């Protein structure tokens, strides 16, 4: 089962994480760690259907990404000299998105970084496309408020 989901989702998940991290090497590390966790939880994944298995992979990869951001923020080093402008903007976006609920964060990333449309996201979350569009409206407004409050 793991080799099957690896062949189905490795490139898709790597592309998703590359959009989030803006760094191919970091994205590959996260995806590799995701599949290591999949191996550890093979008994759980074997019981899931394809859509739920895919959602599990995305959720796990997203959690690993968030953990890396948190660790990076917790370190007392000065990153301004080590990171480029793009790296800093990725951290800012990740920090803003960390204010969202996990479900909203996943919806936001799937729509704006992975290119999924509302219908495809609705299938993943098992809700209607109009509910996804409504959630995205509220998510965008919340992020705008946070940006405006930070100025």
Beta strands, then each sheet from edge to edge (+ up, - down):
end
